[in-house]
């Protein structure tokens, strides 16, 4: 039963915001419903590519895949599905669902995602890091 409800969460480990959210979600995942996969892992990218999700799409938006059904959601729909699996976040589901139905949820998600910072592993120099802003397509 747990396997049926488990979500694979594809996130960007080079994004400090994404990594911080992952750590918080891991603490709140009392039901062990989430399994995190980095989009910087070649195997994860290859598996998603075989399901029709390009590396560029993975970088632009968070994706979740239901391990039981194989369904894949991205963007605000992925956030909604993720929140539905984490007890502390379930109360957010009606509001997120409403943003989707009113037509601005995806735009709001894309606005936030396009402003996240990317810090490539091994990309920092002794005198600091150059932070790259994610530019959405």
Number of C-alpha atoms within 10 A of each C-alpha: 6 11 12 12 15 20 26 18 24 25 23 22 21 16 19 14 14 18 15 12 12 18 10 11 18 16 9 14 16 13 12 16 18 23 15 15 18 17 23 18 12 11 12 14 20 15 11 20 14 9 11 10 16 14 16 12 16 21 17 20 21 22 26 27 22 20 16 13 9 13 10 19 19 21 20 23 20 20 20 21 21 25 18 16 19 19 12 13 15 14 12 13 16 12 12 20 17 12 16 17 10 9 11 14 19 16 14 14 16 18 13 11 21 15 13 16 18 18 16 15 9 7 10 12 8 5 6 8 12 13 14 13 14 16 13 14 8
